[in-house]
Amino acid sequence: MKLWSKEAFLLGGIYSVLSTPFTYVENNLSEQISIGLFIAFLICCIVLFFNKTQKIVSEIIKKYPNITYYLTSFGWLPYFMIIGFIGFISLGFFFEYEENFSQLLGTIFIWILKIGIPVSLIIAIIRRWIKKVRSVKNNSKNT
């Protein structure tokens, strides 16, 4: 089985960008669009799991390497939220949560979502800048 981590993180980044505006609007239409995007994201992840890379994802990676780099930087967020939710629910079968703990955990997840994208983008920008500085230094040493 080939690991499609770049494609998976790109799908997560695309889903994050597309679904973020709908989280700030509270009406039935935005909820339906958000649910549709999530279902499309899950279908794409399942297809990717079975060693099929979507043509759209491959084209985005080839045509837009800079955008791909930044989208993959915060593509971990949807997977983190899915795994965290599944873990929270599955541990609920073994441990009885108090209401305060559930609210605290929900608040922690919300803060991870709020700061996850900006922090991931800042780290990606810094890493890209360091990589450019190193390549300039290596090119100047070689000449």
N, C-alpha and C positions, 0 to 999 in steps of 0.2 A: 504494500500500500504506500503510495507516494504521499508525502506530507505537503499539503497545500496551505502552509501557514500564511504566506504573503497574501494569497487570494482570500483566505478566511478573514484576516485582519482588514483587508480592503473592503470586503463585504460588510464587516462590522462598522468600519468608518463611514461607508456610504449610508448604511442604515442609521447611524447616529446623526449624520448631517440631515438626512431626509426627515427623520422623526422628531427632531428637537423642536421645530416650530409648532408642531401640533400639540406638544405637551403644555404649552403656555396658553392655549385657547381651550376654554371649557365649554364645549357644546357637543351635540351628538354627532355631527358630521366629522369634526376633528377626531373624535374617539374612533369612529368607524375607519377613517383613513389611517389612523395610527395602528389599529388592529390589522388592517390590510397590509400595511408595510411590514409589520411584525411577522405575519404569516408568510409573506413573500421572502423575508429574510430567513425564516426557518426552512422554507422549501429550498432556497439556494444553498443553505448550509448542509442540508441532507443530500442534495445532489453533489455537492463538493465532497462530502464524506465518501461517496461511492466513486471517487476518482474521476469525476467529470468536472472539468473546469468550464465555466460558462464563457461563451465567446465574448460577451460584453466585458467581462472582467479581464480577460486576456488582452483585449483591445485597449482598455483603459491603462493597463500596466505598460503596454508598449508605447502608446501615444503620449501619455502624460506621466512621466516618471516622477516629476516633482510633486504633483498633486497626490500621486500614489504614495509617496513617502510620507506626506503629512496625514493622509487619511489612515494609513496603517498605524501611525503613531498612537491614535486613540481608538483603534478598532477593537481593542481588548474590552472596552466598557460593556457592550451588550452581552458578551460571553460571561463577564464577571457578574453581571446582574442576573443572568439566567442561572448560573451555577450557584450564586448566593441565595436566590429564591428557592431553588430546589433543595439546597442544603438546609435552609431555614424550615421549610415545610417538612422535610424528612426527619430532621431532628425533633420536630414537634411531636412525632409519634412516640419518641422515647422519653422526652423531658416535657414537663409542663411549664410553659412560659408564663411569666407574669405579664400583666398588661404593660407595666412600665418598661420591661425588657423589650417587648415587641415594638413599642414606640421608639425606644432608644435605637434599636437596630434599624428601624425604618428611617430615622433621622440620619444615621450613619450612612446608609445607602444613598439617601438624597444628597448628602454632602459629597460623597464620592463621585456622584454624577455631576454635581455642580463644579467641582474643582478638577475632575478627571480630564476633561477635554483641554482646558487652558494649561494645566500643568504638563500634560503630555505634549501639547504643541510647543511649549517653551523648551522642554527637553529636546524635542526633535529639532528645533531651530538651533539650539546650542550645539547639538551633535553635528548638524550639517555645517555649521560655521567652523567647528574644530576640524572637521574633515577637509574643508576648503583650505584652512590655514596650513594644515599638514601637507596637503598636496602642493601648495605654493612653495613651502619650505623645501620639499623634496625636489621640485623642479628647479629651484634656484641652486641647490647643491649639485645637481647633475649637470648644470651648464657651466 
